[in-house]
Amino acid sequence: MSRVVVSGAFDDLRSPQVRFLQEASRLGELHVLLWPDAMFRAVTGRAPRFSLEEREYLIRAIRYVNSVHVLRQGFPPDTLPLLEEMRPALWAVSEAADYEARRTYCIDHGLSCRLIGPEQLQGFPEEKAAASGLPGPAAAKKVLVTGCFDWFHSGHVRFFEEVSALGALYVVVGHDSNIRLLKGEGHPLFPEQERRYMVQAVRYVTQAL
């Protein structure tokens, strides 16, 4: 299978970024090159909202990602410093990161540069139940958790990671009207299909419903 790389900070991970990772993973084995804090500051002029450790933890938890490599300091964002080590065939980029410099770099280094445009990122695809990956009797157990999982964060992922050790994890995401009843007007912040999608994207979850 071809190796695909994506590069970025992935700060405050939300559904558009996860959809991008999902579509990139359809092109081959997906490897994420994660920007360190200093690189993020150099490119954006501000500090990331979340630490490198937390950003890396979240990206590693996304089921579409095969591996995460934290870039060393001092590399321009339009280059791939791990090119020789990883030997990717393709660099997937979003519309916002489709720079001429990146395309030129790909041509010069024999890489394909694939744009994943907005039309490919529409909607929140449903997935079949994943294999639990647990050995022995634990694989036969089903574990159920419920919640709204509205502003999705690393605490949710850490919870899923711990609970998934008990059996195949099924997560029931509260529907919009129920969350509004519980929390009042202005809630949920994200619609139920988007919340379900974010939960399902976590590799520790067998199925989100």
Backbone torsions as a table, in degrees:
resi	resn	phi	psi	omega
1	MET	NA	139.7	-180.0
2	SER	-65.6	147.1	175.5
3	ARG	-92.1	130.0	179.0
4	VAL	-115.8	135.4	176.1
5	VAL	-116.7	147.2	167.5
6	VAL	-129.8	152.6	-176.4
7	SER	-134.5	136.5	178.6
8	GLY	171.9	179.8	-178.9
9	ALA	-87.1	-34.2	-177.9
10	PHE	49.6	50.5	178.0
11	ASP	-88.7	136.3	-179.0
12	ASP	55.4	63.1	-172.8
13	LEU	-60.5	124.3	-179.7
14	ARG	-130.1	176.1	-173.2
15	SER	-59.1	-37.3	178.6
16	PRO	-60.4	-37.9	178.2
17	GLN	-69.6	-39.3	178.9
18	VAL	-67.7	-40.1	175.9
19	ARG	-61.1	-39.6	177.0
20	PHE	-60.9	-45.1	178.7
21	LEU	-62.9	-39.4	179.0
22	GLN	-62.5	-46.9	-179.3
23	GLU	-67.2	-37.3	177.4
24	ALA	-63.3	-36.2	-178.7
25	SER	-68.8	-19.7	177.1
26	ARG	-71.4	-16.7	-177.9
27	LEU	-88.8	-13.6	-179.3
28	GLY	157.6	-168.7	179.6
29	GLU	-69.2	119.7	-168.4
30	LEU	-95.7	126.9	178.2
31	HIS	-123.0	127.6	-177.8
32	VAL	-100.0	127.5	172.8
33	LEU	-99.4	109.4	-170.8
34	LEU	-96.5	128.4	179.7
35	TRP	-71.6	133.8	171.7
36	PRO	-73.5	170.1	-174.7
37	ASP	-58.9	-43.2	-177.1
38	ALA	-64.2	-36.2	178.4
39	MET	-68.6	-39.2	177.0
40	PHE	-60.1	-45.1	179.4
41	ARG	-63.1	-41.1	-178.2
42	ALA	-64.4	-36.0	-176.9
43	VAL	-82.7	-40.7	-172.1
44	THR	-102.8	-19.0	-177.3
45	GLY	80.8	11.3	178.2
46	ARG	-145.2	166.8	178.3
47	ALA	-82.1	149.1	175.4
48	PRO	-66.4	152.1	177.9
49	ARG	-69.3	-31.5	-175.5
50	PHE	-122.7	149.3	-177.2
51	SER	-65.9	160.2	176.9
52	LEU	-59.0	-41.0	-179.1
53	GLU	-60.0	-43.4	-178.5
54	GLU	-71.8	-40.2	178.2
55	ARG	-62.0	-42.4	178.9
56	GLU	-65.4	-41.2	179.2
57	TYR	-59.8	-45.0	-178.9
58	LEU	-65.6	-44.6	-179.1
59	ILE	-63.7	-40.9	179.0
60	ARG	-63.4	-26.0	-177.8
61	ALA	-81.0	-11.1	-178.8
62	ILE	-78.5	127.4	-171.1
63	ARG	-66.2	-17.9	-178.2
64	TYR	-83.4	-8.6	-173.9
65	VAL	-97.9	127.1	177.4
66	ASN	-84.0	-39.4	179.5
67	SER	-156.6	159.9	178.8
68	VAL	-127.5	132.7	178.3
69	HIS	-125.1	119.9	177.7
70	VAL	-80.4	124.2	-177.6
71	LEU	-71.4	149.8	174.4
72	ARG	-77.1	160.6	-179.1
73	GLN	-67.3	153.1	167.7
74	GLY	90.8	5.6	178.6
75	PHE	-98.4	135.7	176.3
76	PRO	-62.0	146.0	-177.2
77	PRO	-68.6	-12.5	-179.4
78	ASP	-98.9	22.5	175.2
79	THR	-129.4	165.5	177.7
80	LEU	-119.5	94.0	-176.0
81	PRO	-64.2	-21.4	-179.6
82	LEU	-98.9	21.8	-174.3
83	LEU	-55.9	-51.0	-177.0
84	GLU	-68.2	-36.1	-178.2
85	GLU	-71.2	-40.1	-174.2
86	MET	-92.7	-31.2	-177.7
87	ARG	51.6	57.7	178.0
88	PRO	-73.9	159.2	176.5
89	ALA	-99.8	-19.2	-169.8
90	LEU	-150.6	140.8	173.6
91	TRP	-112.5	114.6	179.2
92	ALA	-91.8	132.8	-178.1
93	VAL	-131.4	151.2	174.4
94	SER	-85.3	170.5	179.9
95	GLU	-60.7	-38.7	-178.7
96	ALA	-68.6	-21.4	-177.1
97	ALA	-111.8	18.2	-178.4
98	ASP	-86.9	73.2	-177.2
99	TYR	-89.7	149.5	176.3
100	GLU	-59.7	-36.8	-179.8
101	ALA	-60.8	-37.4	179.3
102	ARG	-69.3	-41.6	179.6
103	ARG	-64.1	-40.5	177.7
104	THR	-63.3	-42.7	178.7
105	TYR	-60.0	-43.7	-179.7
106	CYS	-62.7	-44.2	178.5
107	ILE	-60.5	-45.1	-177.5
108	ASP	-66.0	-24.5	-175.8
109	HIS	-113.1	14.0	175.1
110	GLY	69.3	29.7	179.5
111	LEU	-104.8	150.3	167.3
112	SER	-84.6	142.8	175.0
113	CYS	-116.6	116.6	-174.6
114	ARG	-113.6	120.7	176.5
115	LEU	-83.2	127.8	171.9
116	ILE	-104.8	102.2	-172.4
117	GLY	-86.1	170.3	-177.6
118	PRO	-57.3	-32.9	-178.4
119	GLU	-65.3	-24.4	178.4
120	GLN	-83.3	-13.1	-172.7
121	LEU	-105.0	12.9	-178.8
122	GLN	-74.5	146.0	173.3
123	GLY	73.7	178.0	-177.8
124	PHE	-131.5	90.5	-174.6
125	PRO	-58.8	142.5	174.4
126	GLU	-88.8	147.0	-178.8
127	GLU	-119.7	152.7	174.0
128	LYS	-69.9	160.5	177.1
129	ALA	-58.7	133.8	-179.8
130	ALA	-86.6	158.5	173.6
131	ALA	-67.4	140.7	-176.0
132	SER	-69.6	-30.3	-179.2
133	GLY	76.8	6.5	-179.7
134	LEU	-90.5	143.9	179.3
135	PRO	-84.1	157.0	169.4
136	GLY	58.0	-146.2	-175.0
137	PRO	-59.6	-30.2	-177.9
138	ALA	-60.9	-28.9	-178.1
139	ALA	-65.8	-25.3	-178.0
140	ALA	-84.7	-14.8	-178.3
141	LYS	-81.1	142.9	174.1
142	LYS	-112.7	130.1	-179.7
143	VAL	-114.1	132.6	-177.1
144	LEU	-116.6	130.8	171.5
145	VAL	-130.4	155.1	179.4
146	THR	-130.5	158.6	177.7
147	GLY	170.3	175.2	177.9
148	CYS	-91.6	-33.8	176.4
149	PHE	48.2	55.4	-171.2
150	ASP	-83.5	-72.4	176.6
151	TRP	-87.8	90.3	-167.9
152	PHE	-66.9	135.3	-175.7
153	HIS	-148.5	178.3	-173.9
154	SER	-65.3	-26.1	176.9
155	GLY	-62.7	-38.7	176.1
156	HIS	-62.4	-45.0	-178.0
157	VAL	-63.8	-42.7	-179.9
158	ARG	-62.8	-39.3	176.7
159	PHE	-62.0	-47.1	179.1
160	PHE	-60.9	-39.4	-179.4
161	GLU	-61.2	-46.0	-179.4
162	GLU	-66.2	-46.9	-175.3
163	VAL	-68.4	-31.8	-177.7
164	SER	-65.1	-17.5	177.3
165	ALA	-69.8	-15.6	-177.7
166	LEU	-88.1	-18.0	-178.4
167	GLY	161.1	-174.9	178.7
168	ALA	-65.6	122.7	-170.1
169	LEU	-94.7	119.7	174.9
170	TYR	-111.2	126.7	-176.2
171	VAL	-114.0	121.6	177.2
172	VAL	-98.0	116.3	-177.0
173	VAL	-94.3	127.7	-178.0
174	GLY	-61.8	137.2	179.7
175	HIS	-77.2	162.9	-169.9
176	ASP	-55.8	-46.3	-175.4
177	SER	-65.8	-33.7	178.9
178	ASN	-69.2	-41.6	178.7
179	ILE	-64.6	-39.4	178.4
180	ARG	-63.9	-39.8	178.7
181	LEU	-64.0	-39.8	-177.2
182	LEU	-77.1	-37.9	-170.3
183	LYS	-113.1	-10.8	177.4
184	GLY	96.5	176.7	-179.3
185	GLU	-61.0	148.1	-176.2
186	GLY	92.0	-5.6	177.7
187	HIS	-120.6	148.5	-2.3
188	PRO	-74.8	165.3	177.0
189	LEU	-75.6	-28.8	-179.7
190	PHE	-128.3	142.9	-177.6
191	PRO	-67.0	160.9	-171.7
192	GLU	-60.1	-37.9	-179.3
193	GLN	-67.4	-34.4	177.4
194	GLU	-71.0	-40.9	178.7
195	ARG	-65.2	-42.2	176.9
196	ARG	-60.8	-41.9	-179.0
197	TYR	-61.1	-44.4	-179.1
198	MET	-63.6	-38.9	177.8
199	VAL	-66.5	-44.7	-178.3
200	GLN	-64.0	-26.4	-178.3
201	ALA	-71.1	-13.2	-178.7
202	VAL	-81.4	128.6	-172.6
203	ARG	-65.3	-17.8	-179.5
204	TYR	-82.4	-10.0	-176.1
205	VAL	-95.2	125.6	176.4
206	THR	-72.6	-46.9	177.3
207	GLN	-156.9	141.1	173.8
208	ALA	-108.7	136.0	-174.6
209	LEU	-128.9	NA	NA
